[in-house]
């Protein structure tokens, strides 16, 4: 899978997704894109967007062509996201375009 980490997700989260091609918003030069624009830009280039933005599914319905996975943790620090690694990996493995998934509490 081709996975894009939102700018609010530490790049180290890529370590939690072995076997997948993972890019960051910053690495793509897409810093500052609002959620809707980011989703539209990512369609066709990525299979999954990983974010910690809890409001993305309310403000911007997931477009066809990409899945969105929202990680729920006490913060967006790697130490708080890392325990969700196994669940994140399993969710990405079964993610279907046009669907929104949540991992963590």
TIBADO-105427 format. One record per atom (N, C-alpha, C): atom name; y, z negated, x negated. Coordinates in steps of 0.1 Angstrom, whole numbers, plus 5000, padded with zeros to 4 digits. Layout:
N
    a      v      w      u
   CA      Y      Z      X
...
// end
This chain:
105
    a      v      w      u
    N   4988   5000   4992
   CA   5000   5000   5000
    C   5012   5000   4991
    N   5023   5006   4996
   CA   5036   5006   4990
    C   5044   4995   4997
    N   5048   4985   4989
   CA   5054   4973   4995
    C   5068   4972   4989
    N   5078   4969   4998
   CA   5092   4966   4994
    C   5095   4952   4997
    N   5100   4945   4986
   CA   5104   4931   4988
    C   5119   4931   4991
    N   5123   4925   5002
   CA   5137   4924   5006
    C   5145   4916   4995
    N   5158   4918   4995
   CA   5166   4912   4984
    C   5166   4897   4985
    N   5162   4891   4996
   CA   5161   4876   4997
    C   5148   4871   4993
    N   5139   4880   4988
   CA   5125   4876   4984
    C   5125   4877   4969
    N   5121   4866   4962
   CA   5121   4867   4947
    C   5111   4877   4942
    N   5114   4885   4932
   CA   5106   4895   4927
    C   5092   4890   4922
    N   5091   4877   4919
   CA   5078   4872   4915
    C   5068   4872   4926
    N   5072   4873   4938
   CA   5063   4874   4949
    C   5053   4886   4947
    N   5057   4896   4940
   CA   5049   4907   4937
    C   5035   4903   4931
    N   5036   4892   4923
   CA   5023   4887   4917
    C   5013   4883   4928
    N   5018   4880   4940
   CA   5009   4875   4951
    C   5002   4887   4957
    N   5005   4899   4953
   CA   5000   4911   4960
    C   4993   4921   4950
    N   4983   4916   4942
   CA   4977   4924   4932
    C   4970   4936   4939
    N   4970   4947   4932
   CA   4964   4959   4937
    C   4973   4968   4945
    N   4985   4963   4948
   CA   4995   4970   4956
    C   5007   4974   4947
    N   5013   4985   4951
   CA   5025   4990   4944
    C   5037   4982   4951
    N   5044   4974   4943
   CA   5055   4966   4949
    C   5068   4969   4942
    N   5078   4971   4950
   CA   5092   4973   4945
    C   5101   4963   4951
    N   5112   4961   4945
   CA   5123   4952   4951
    C   5134   4961   4956
    N   5142   4955   4966
   CA   5154   4962   4971
    C   5163   4964   4959
    N   5165   4954   4951
   CA   5174   4955   4939
    C   5169   4966   4930
    N   5156   4967   4927
   CA   5151   4977   4918
    C   5153   4991   4924
    N   5153   4992   4937
   CA   5155   5005   4943
    C   5170   5009   4943
    N   5179   4999   4940
   CA   5193   5002   4941
    C   5199   5001   4955
    N   5191   4994   4964
   CA   5195   4993   4978
    C   5201   4980   4981
    N   5207   4973   4971
   CA   5213   4960   4974
    C   5224   4962   4984
    N   5226   4952   4993
   CA   5236   4952   5003
    C   5234   4960   5015
    N   5223   4967   5016
   CA   5219   4974   5029
    C   5217   4964   5040
    N   5223   4965   5051
   CA   5220   4957   5062
    C   5206   4959   5067
    N   5200   4950   5075
   CA   5186   4951   5079
    C   5183   4964   5085
    N   5190   4968   5095
   CA   5187   4981   5102
    C   5188   4992   5093
    N   5198   4993   5084
   CA   5199   5004   5075
    C   5188   5004   5065
    N   5184   4992   5060
   CA   5173   4990   5051
    C   5160   4995   5057
    N   5157   4991   5069
   CA   5145   4995   5076
    C   5144   5010   5077
    N   5155   5016   5081
   CA   5155   5031   5083
    C   5153   5038   5069
    N   5159   5032   5059
   CA   5158   5038   5045
    C   5144   5037   5040
    N   5137   5026   5043
   CA   5124   5023   5038
    C   5113   5031   5044
    N   5115   5035   5057
   CA   5105   5043   5064
    C   5102   5056   5056
    N   5090   5059   5054
   CA   5085   5071   5047
    C   5084   5069   5032
    N   5090   5058   5027
   CA   5088   5055   5013
    C   5080   5043   5011
    N   5079   5034   5021
   CA   5071   5022   5019
    C   5063   5020   5032
    N   5052   5013   5030
   CA   5043   5009   5041
    C   5047   4996   5047
    N   5052   4987   5039
   CA   5054   4973   5043
    C   5067   4968   5037
    N   5075   4961   5045
   CA   5087   4954   5040
    C   5084   4939   5042
    N   5085   4932   5031
   CA   5083   4917   5031
    C   5097   4910   5030
    N   5099   4901   5039
   CA   5112   4895   5040
    C   5110   4880   5043
    N   5121   4872   5042
   CA   5121   4858   5046
    C   5132   4857   5057
    N   5138   4868   5061
   CA   5148   4869   5071
    C   5142   4867   5085
    N   5143   4856   5091
   CA   5137   4852   5103
    C   5143   4860   5115
    N   5155   4865   5114
   CA   5161   4872   5125
    C   5159   4887   5125
    N   5153   4892   5115
   CA   5151   4907   5114
    C   5144   4913   5126
    N   5134   4906   5132
   CA   5127   4912   5143
    C   5135   4911   5156
    N   5144   4902   5157
   CA   5153   4901   5169
    C   5164   4911   5169
    N   5170   4912   5157
   CA   5182   4921   5156
    C   5178   4936   5154
    N   5166   4938   5148
   CA   5162   4952   5145
    C   5148   4953   5148
    N   5144   4959   5159
   CA   5130   4961   5162
    C   5123   4970   5150
    N   5111   4967   5147
   CA   5104   4973   5136
    C   5102   4988   5140
    N   5108   4997   5131
   CA   5106   5011   5134
    C   5092   5016   5132
    N   5088   5027   5138
   CA   5075   5033   5136
    C   5075   5037   5121
    N   5064   5036   5114
   CA   5063   5041   5101
    C   5064   5031   5090
    N   5067   5018   5094
   CA   5067   5007   5085
    C   5063   4994   5092
    N   5056   4986   5085
   CA   5053   4972   5090
    C   5062   4962   5083
    N   5066   4952   5090
   CA   5074   4941   5085
    C   5066   4928   5085
    N   5067   4921   5073
   CA   5060   4908   5072
    C   5071   4898   5069
    N   5073   4888   5077
   CA   5082   4877   5075
    C   5075   4865   5070
    N   5079   4860   5058
   CA   5073   4848   5053
    C   5082   4836   5057
    N   5075   4826   5063
   CA   5082   4814   5068
    C   5079   4803   5059
    N   5089   4798   5052
   CA   5088   4786   5043
    C   5101   4778   5043
    N   5101   4767   5037
   CA   5112   4758   5037
    C   5124   4764   5030
    N   5122   4774   5021
   CA   5132   4781   5014
    C   5127   4794   5009
    N   5135   4802   5003
   CA   5131   4815   4997
    C   5128   4814   4982
    N   5127   4802   4978
   CA   5123   4799   4964
    C   5108   4803   4962
    N   5105   4808   4950
   CA   5091   4812   4947
    C   5082   4800   4949
    N   5085   4789   4945
   CA   5076   4777   4946
    C   5073   4774   4960
    N   5082   4777   4970
   CA   5079   4775   4984
    C   5071   4786   4990
    N   5073   4798   4985
   CA   5066   4810   4990
    C   5052   4812   4984
    N   5050   4808   4972
   CA   5037   4810   4965
    C   5025   4804   4973
    N   5026   4793   4979
   CA   5015   4788   4987
    C   5010   4797   4998
    N   5019   4806   5002
   CA   5016   4815   5013
    C   5009   4828   5008
    N   5007   4829   4995
   CA   5002   4841   4989
    C   4989   4846   4995
    N   4979   4838   4997
   CA   4966   4843   5003
    C   4969   4849   5017
    N   4976   4842   5025
   CA   4979   4846   5038
    C   4987   4859   5038
    N   4997   4860   5029
   CA   5005   4872   5027
    C   4996   4884   5024
    N   4988   4882   5014
   CA   4979   4893   5009
    C   4970   4898   5021
    N   4964   4888   5028
   CA   4955   4892   5039
    C   4963   4900   5050
    N   4975   4895   5053
   CA   4983   4902   5063
    C   4988   4916   5059
    N   4992   4917   5046
   CA   4995   4931   5041
    C   4983   4940   5042
    N   4972   4935   5038
   CA   4960   4943   5038
    C   4957   4949   5052
    N   4960   4942   5063
   CA   4957   4947   5076
    C   4969   4952   5084
    N   4981   4952   5077
   CA   4993   4956   5084
    C   4993   4970   5089
    N   4998   4972   5101
   CA   4999   4985   5107
    C   5014   4988   5110
    N   5017   5001   5107
   CA   5031   5006   5109
    C   5036   5003   5123
    N   5048   4999   5124
   CA   5055   4996   5136
    C   5052   4982   5141
    N   5045   4974   5134
   CA   5042   4960   5138
    C   5049   4950   5129
    N   5052   4938   5135
   CA   5059   4927   5128
    C   5049   4916   5127
    N   5048   4910   5115
   CA   5038   4899   5112
    C   5046   4887   5107
    N   5041   4875   5109
   CA   5046   4863   5103
    C   5036   4856   5096
    N   5039   4851   5084
   CA   5030   4842   5076
    C   5037   4829   5073
    N   5029   4818   5073
   CA   5035   4805   5071
    C   5040   4799   5084
    N   5044   4786   5082
   CA   5048   4778   5093
    C   5061   4781   5099
// end
